[in-house]
Amino acid sequence: MMAEEPTDHSSNIAPESNSIGGTDAVGGSGQAPQRGDNQELPGYTTHEVQQGDCMSSIAHETGHHWGTLWGDSANSELRELREDPNVLFPGDRVAIRERVPKHEPGATEQLHRFRRLGEPVKFVLRMLKCDGTPRNHVPFELHIGSDSVSDRTDEEGKLYFFIPPGVHRGTLLFALGSVDGTEEYELEFGCLDPGSECDGAMKRLSNLGGLKENESIDDRECPEEAIKRFQAAHEIEPTGTLDPETEKKLEEEHGC
């Protein structure tokens, strides 16, 4: 079923990186923020977020629209903590209200069509050169599940596609026919941790081409020099610390 207003999830990537999204590692301190109060609410169940979950995938599994879950007052603390419904952290808890049957009148012996809003999810990816300029009008081929798409990036270096429910991985073949060879990127949907977590921050830096070969993604320790380089490039005091200003700028540059 096609969504009239699908969710829009965006990200940027520079050519040095060959993975978007990241691994199944849990970032930061390893102690996920907990929300246990919704367990006591009548008419609700609680979903504990696993790696790969986002509000759209949880909504699909439970038969809700993602906006219904995200906007529920029982999830107000989660909204304040995470801000982005597509960037959750393992251990977060989502309150799921029981579904209420809805009745729609319809004449007998006639075909009636209903659309499930919020599906599939729209994903936007922007391809950048090392100097930050867009890689526009470049041919690509994308494989997600049993679906494939062939097209070119637009003027801003963006490519657009829809993610079917339940699909968490894809493969992007970029710069097809290039003299330098086709680039291959493994995409992982729903595996990007919040920017406040070390793992999430490093994946964003990696996607933006901000990590050197000897700097690996570590969910326990953020490379100080990598953070300093990013801070200096964006006129932030180069402390090497993942402070709120750096987190915000990193998410802004990355697109989410």
C-alpha positions in Angstrom: 0.0 0.0 0.0 1.4 3.4 -0.9 1.5 6.1 1.7 0.1 9.5 1.0 2.6 11.2 3.3 5.4 8.7 3.9 8.0 9.3 6.6 11.1 11.2 5.4 14.5 10.0 6.7 17.6 11.7 5.4 21.3 11.2 5.6 24.5 12.5 4.0 27.6 10.4 3.0 31.0 11.2 1.7 33.0 8.8 -0.6 35.5 7.7 2.0 32.8 5.6 3.8 31.5 2.3 2.6 28.9 1.7 5.3 25.8 3.7 6.2 24.1 3.1 9.4 26.6 1.0 11.3 26.8 -2.2 13.3 24.6 -3.8 16.0 26.9 -2.4 18.7 25.2 -0.5 21.6 26.9 2.9 21.9 27.7 5.3 24.8 28.0 4.0 28.3 26.0 0.9 27.6 23.3 1.9 30.0 20.3 2.9 27.9 17.8 5.5 29.2 14.8 3.7 30.7 11.2 4.7 30.7 9.3 2.3 32.9 6.3 4.4 33.9 4.2 3.5 30.9 4.2 -0.1 32.0 1.6 0.8 34.6 -0.8 2.6 32.3 -4.1 0.7 31.6 -4.7 0.0 27.9 -1.0 0.1 27.0 1.8 -2.4 26.4 5.5 -1.5 26.3 7.9 -2.1 23.5 11.6 -2.1 24.4 13.6 -0.8 21.5 16.1 -3.2 19.9 18.9 -2.4 17.5 17.3 -1.7 14.1 14.0 -0.4 15.5 12.6 3.0 14.7 9.1 4.4 15.3 8.0 3.5 11.7 9.0 -0.2 12.1 7.4 -0.4 15.6 4.2 1.1 14.2 4.1 -1.4 11.4 4.6 -4.3 13.8 1.8 -3.1 16.1 -0.7 -1.9 13.5 -0.4 1.8 14.2 0.6 4.9 12.3 4.0 6.1 13.5 2.6 9.6 14.3 0.0 8.1 16.5 2.6 6.4 18.7 5.1 9.3 18.6 2.4 11.9 19.5 0.9 9.9 22.3 1.2 11.7 25.7 2.5 8.5 27.2 5.6 8.9 25.0 6.2 12.5 25.9 9.4 11.8 27.8 10.7 9.7 24.9 10.0 12.6 22.5 11.9 15.0 24.8 14.8 12.6 25.1 15.2 11.5 21.4 13.6 14.3 19.3 13.8 12.2 16.1 11.3 9.3 15.8 13.6 7.5 13.5 16.7 7.6 15.8 16.0 5.6 18.9 18.4 3.8 21.2 18.3 0.1 22.4 16.6 0.0 25.7 14.3 2.9 25.0 10.7 2.1 25.9 7.7 3.0 23.7 4.2 3.0 25.0 1.8 1.2 22.7 -1.9 2.0 23.1 -4.3 -0.9 22.4 -5.9 -0.6 19.0 -9.6 0.4 18.8 -11.7 -0.9 16.0 -12.9 1.7 13.6 -16.1 1.2 11.5 -16.5 2.8 8.1 -19.8 2.7 6.2 -19.8 1.2 2.7 -22.3 -0.1 0.2 -22.5 -3.8 -0.3 -21.3 -5.5 -3.4 -18.9 -2.7 -4.1 -15.1 -2.4 -4.0 -13.8 -0.1 -1.3 -10.1 0.9 -1.2 -8.3 1.9 2.0 -4.7 3.2 2.3 -2.4 2.6 5.3 -0.7 5.9 6.0 3.0 6.0 6.8 4.1 3.2 4.6 6.5 2.7 2.9 9.1 4.9 4.6 10.8 7.5 2.3 14.6 7.6 2.6 16.8 10.4 1.3 20.5 10.0 0.8 22.9 12.7 -0.3 26.2 11.8 -1.9 29.1 14.4 -1.4 32.6 14.9 -2.7 35.5 15.2 -0.3 35.2 19.0 -0.4 31.5 18.8 0.6 30.1 19.6 -2.8 27.3 17.4 -4.2 27.9 14.4 -6.5 25.1 15.3 -8.8 23.7 13.5 -11.9 25.7 10.4 -11.0 24.1 7.0 -12.1 23.3 4.5 -9.3 21.6 1.2 -8.8 19.9 0.4 -5.5 18.9 -3.1 -4.2 16.5 -3.3 -1.2 15.0 -6.7 -0.5 13.5 -7.9 -3.8 13.2 -4.4 -5.2 15.8 -2.5 -7.3 16.0 1.1 -8.5 18.2 2.6 -11.2 18.4 6.3 -11.6 20.7 9.4 -11.2 21.3 11.7 -8.3 19.6 15.1 -8.5 21.2 18.5 -8.6 21.9 18.4 -4.9 23.5 14.9 -5.1 20.4 13.3 -3.5 18.7 10.0 -4.3 15.3 9.0 -3.0 13.8 5.6 -2.4 11.1 3.9 -0.3 11.9 1.2 2.3 9.4 -1.6 2.5 8.3 -2.6 6.0 10.6 -5.1 7.7 13.6 -4.4 5.5 16.8 -3.4 7.4 19.5 -3.7 4.8 20.3 -2.7 1.2 23.1 -2.3 -1.3 23.9 0.9 -3.2 26.0 0.6 -6.4 27.2 4.1 -7.2 29.0 5.8 -10.1 28.2 3.0 -12.5 30.5 2.9 -15.4 33.0 5.4 -13.9 36.6 5.1 -14.9 37.5 4.8 -11.2 35.2 1.9 -10.9 31.7 1.4 -9.3 31.5 2.1 -5.6 29.5 -0.2 -3.4 27.9 0.8 -0.1 26.1 -1.5 2.4 23.1 0.3 3.9 21.7 -0.5 7.3 18.4 1.1 8.1 17.5 1.9 11.7 21.0 1.1 13.0 22.1 4.7 13.6 22.2 5.5 17.3 21.4 9.0 18.7 24.2 11.6 18.2 24.6 11.9 22.0 26.0 8.4 22.0 29.6 7.8 21.1 28.7 5.1 18.6 26.1 7.3 16.9 28.5 10.2 16.7 31.3 8.1 15.2 29.0 6.6 12.6 28.0 10.1 11.5 31.6 11.2 11.3 32.4 8.0 9.3 29.6 8.6 6.9 30.8 12.2 6.4 34.4 11.0 5.7 35.7 12.4 8.9 37.6 9.3 10.2 41.1 8.4 9.1 42.1 4.8 8.3 43.6 4.2 11.8 40.5 5.6 13.6 37.8 2.9 14.0 34.3 3.2 15.4 34.3 2.3 19.1 31.1 2.3 21.2 33.1 3.1 24.3 35.6 5.8 23.4 35.3 8.6 20.8 38.6 9.4 18.9 39.5 12.8 20.4 41.5 13.9 17.3 38.6 13.1 14.9 36.2 15.2 17.1 38.8 18.1 17.2 39.1 18.1 13.4 35.3 18.3 13.0 35.0 21.0 15.6 37.8 23.1 14.0 36.2 22.7 10.5 32.9 24.1 11.9 34.3 26.9 14.1 33.7 25.1 17.3 36.3 25.2 20.1 38.4 22.1 19.4 38.2 20.4 22.8 37.9 16.9 21.5 34.8 16.4 23.6 31.4 15.4 22.3 29.6 18.3 23.8 26.0 19.4 23.0 27.1 22.0 20.4 29.2 19.4 18.6 26.4 16.8 18.7 24.0 19.3 17.2 26.3 20.4 14.4 27.2 16.8 13.6 23.5 15.8 13.3 22.9 18.9 11.2 25.7 18.1 8.8 24.7 14.4 8.6 21.1 15.1 8.0 19.7 13.3 11.1 
